[in-house]
Structures are given as C-alpha cells and as structure tokens.
Amino acid sequence: MNDSKKSIPRLTRDEDAERFVEQADLSRHDLSGFKPMHFEFEKKTKQVNLRMPEGLVEAVKARAAERKIPYQRFIREAVEQALRRS
C-alpha cells in the first residue's frame, strides 16, 4: 500500500458510512481492496421450490460461502447469468 494513502475506517452503521462518504476525500484513501458489489433492490415476490441432488446443494452452499452470500442468492445470480447469456 502506498504510504500516502489512508486505509478506510471500519464503518459499522449506515449513518457512519454516509457521513464518511459525504465528508471524506476518497482520492486520499487506498481503495485497492474493494470488490464490486451487486445490490438487490427488486422485491422478491415469487417463491420457487425445486428438488436438487444433495451433492449439488452442498456444492452451491460451499461456493456461496466462499463469496460470503446466502446460497439462495447464489442460485438466483446463476439463473440471471444463464438468462443473460442466452
């Protein structure tokens, strides 16, 4: 990390994060560790149930855990990606 760059403080409340972004000069901070985030704003209104082999469910849960997201969100993202490709 460049010595002239500051690290981002740990922000545990929305209010603190909003205040930081409004007041901070982000060009003075090291943002190299940040990863793109996908936010889900659309309300989930329909429930879907499906049967899957236990091994596949465990693999999905493991991959979701690696990304630190719920496994159902991981499945939803996989379906969305498949639809974008076709």
Helices and strands as residue ranges (DSSP letters): H 14-23, G 26-28, H 54-67, H 71-85
